[in-house]
């Protein structure tokens, strides 16, 4: 595709300055495309800034999302070599543990299905768990070690990706709300209208995370993105007592569940700066920002059950965010045939940090007419049904605003 960069015009406008929008901008600008990133808030001001930075293959069933995660795993390793070290990329690996024999059998079957796709999943018998994690609770039946799991500081990673894109000419416009998607008389995208004017481009990328449904409606189509709230606990700093990303096998079922009710399975990990992160809950309560003491107590109890050494540790703070949930648990990635020129890169739920590089690479290839690294068919946006009439913002959001960072 002929780029308009040499003529001072834009090839695409990316809505959202979270990790997914930043990755789209990074790979598009690296491919020579001229892009602008627009967000009503700050970099990583939405889901990204409230994330733990999980880069996981361990929790993904064999299939399209796992393929996306494995592609991203390699890309994150490459990014760690070129981005500043303050993104805190840490290939720590994951350890999934089973409390009993039935859970261990299910975990082993799950891992067996993952291995043909390229996942390294190493069985760990009960008597060797403490070689990996000396402070684990006794009595566990065994586990699976996933050395490909890793960690990153998500807000810094998003900022560094955007900075690298800016160095290649990308325009970054923060504090600017997208209020409309401009179209031609024939219905094709020709840019966006914003609170400060507008931007013309033949392509618009919807990377608005939890507000992706609202952006879709601005373009006259539909994407059923819903918010799924999650809490994270942060402890006081301490020496590294948790070496890996550790969670119990039931976390995998929570990720795959579509239930709106509160679900909780502690994921425990240390950080380079000392605090232990404990996440995460999942529940669909719209954009309710209220603090759930019940959810926090449940997380703390589950973490102490895994690591008794944490039982008397002081929690210094708790935070929460809203994951962009789609009904089939797969993100929407690629062109929307219902609105020519509209592309989606949203709906990653709690996996957006990990899946961002692969998503950005795929979007950049689609925008530039390049070869795709993966088949986009499972992620096609139109799989959820026909478009609706153009409307205002997301009804789940109290003010209906759009253009938020993921």
C-alpha positions, 0 to 999 in steps of 0.5 A: 500500500502506498503510504501518504507519509511523504505527502504529510498526510496520515495513513491511520488514526489510532484511538487509544493510548494504552498498550494495544494502541501503543503497539499498533502505533509502534509497528505501523510507524516501523512499517513506514506508515504515518499514524496519529494516536488520539486519547481523551486521557493520558498514556495508559490511563485506562486498563493498561495503567491498572494492569499487573503486566502479565505476559502469559501462555500458561492460562490459554487453551490451545487455539487462536488466543494461545497462538497470538500469545506465543507470537507476542512472547517472541515479540516481547523478547525482541522489544526488551532488547530495544526499549529502555530497561525501565519497562521492567521486562522479566522472563520469570516464568510461571508456576501453576499449582494443583491443590489435589490429584483431580486438579493436577490431572486436569492441569496435566491434560490442559498442558498436554493440549498446549504443547503441540502449539509450542508451549513449554510446560514442565511437570513438577511433582509435589516433592519438587515444588519448593525447589522452584518456590521455597515458601509455597504452602505444603500439601500441594499435589504438584504443578506445571512450570511454564518458563515462557511466562513473563512480566512487564511494567505496563504503563512504562511499556506503553509510554516507551512504545509510543515514544519509539513511534513518535521518533518515527514520526507518529503524532501523539495527541493526548487529552483529546476526545474522539467525538465522531468517526467521519465517513464518505457518502459511501460509508467509508472512513475518512477520519475522526472528529475530536474535541479539538477539531479533527484528523483525516485518514483513510483508516481508523483503528479502534484500540479504545479497550473497554470503550471499544464498543462506544467507538464502534458505535461512533462508526455506525457498527457494533462490537459487544465490549463490556467492562469486567472489573478486577482488583489487585493488592500491593504489599509492602516491600520485602525480599524476593520470596516469590520467584515466579508468577504463581497461581492455582489451577482454578485461575484458568477456569476463571479466565475462561468463564463468562459469569458476571458473578465475582470470581477470584483466584489469586495470582501471586508474584514478586516485583523488582522493587520489592512489593508483592502483587496479588491479583485478580478478581473478575466480575461484570458490574458495569463501570462501578468503581466502588471498593469491594472489601469482600473481593479484597479479603478473598484475594488476601486469603487465597494468597496466604493459602498459597504462600503462608509467609504472606499472611502477616504482611501489610497491604499498602494499597489496592487498585482496580481496573476494567478489562474489555470483555467480549463474549467468546473471550477472543479479541477483535483484531482486523478490518471491519467489513461493515465500515470500510476503513475501520479496524479493531484492536480491542476486547483482549480482556485481561490479556491485553498487555501480553497480546499487545505486540502481536496485535500491533504487528497484525494491525500494521500488516493489515494497514500496510498490505503486508503478509500476516503472521497469523490467520485473522479469521478467528478474531474478525470483528463482524463475528458478533452480528450485524451493525446497529444505527449510529448512537452515542457512547457506551451505555455502561459508562456513566458519561458515555465518553469514548477514546480511553486508553487501554 
